[in-house]
């Protein structure tokens, strides 16, 4: 069984992460960065109190809260939103939302014996 724990997640620098995200968008097939959508990761399994108004103060709009997961989705056209929202007390990090379309690996032709 695999999974991730809070100890495995290490986000040290939002700017460096954003740079890596841009590289991934440019080089990885199937990865599409959603330009105005962000994932807010809480420092715990609970979201910070009054996250909607704090997100609005960072020039964003909270669109989805996932109770018990410490995750929320927000939108913003402010290019500095991730940095601003990362400063909200109780927020661990803010990253661009993305989608990924995996492809089926090609299989070698069957051999007949």
Secondary structure, 3 states (H helix, E strand, C coil): CCCCCCCCCCCCCHHHHHHHHHHHHHHCCCEEEEEEEEEEEECCCCCCCCHHHHHHHCCCEEEEEECCCCEEEEECCCCCHHHHHHCCCCEEEEEEEEEECCCCCCCCCCCCC
